[in-house]
């Protein structure tokens, strides 16, 4: 008797499965095309005149860092995560302009120039082989001053930018396109170095990664 009950249950399950198979049609998922990377070749395997195409990279810079120690810490953090990085002092900042007059090589000519400037109300200081006629906030103020000098001075006087060290550092980094710095890493940097910003720039003279990504 139990045997017949078991066979009836098995038959019912088979009929139920067949009914579901007729009611619902399952489609096979489309297979993705195989990714076939380019064949890797050594430079010695290239044909005459053939060159390897460099993998495209993007570059960026984190700035400003307040000192060299903080810059080195950030560079190490990026390197630990596989990004090429290097740090260096930021370029000097322009801090107004300076008016200079070339100092004559002849001693008598120097005395004559200094006397003429004294009569015009100027006692310049000597710096780097030139007479400094003052520092000014911008070129317009410098030109205004020069207009009040005798013509022989305005013809030879020159206006130069005054540069001062910023005292800040920057960390430059580069990465292969498709391996950008994640938002999580950027947030970690923002939390650890408040005020530091990330800017993309041209890839010129950047460090190369220790291990290709």
Buried (B, 14 or more C-beta within 10 A) or exposed (E): EEEEEEEEEEEEEEEEEEEEEEEEEEEEEEEEEEEEEEEEEEEEEEEEEEEEEEEEBBBBBBBBBEEEEBBBBBBEBBBEEBBBBBBEBBEEEEEBBBBBBEBBEEEEEBEEBBEBBEEEEBEBEEEEEBBBBBEBEEEEBBBEBBEEBEEEBBEEBEBEEEEEEBEBBBBBBBBBEEEBBEEEBBEEBBEEBEEBEBEEEEEEEBBEBEEEE
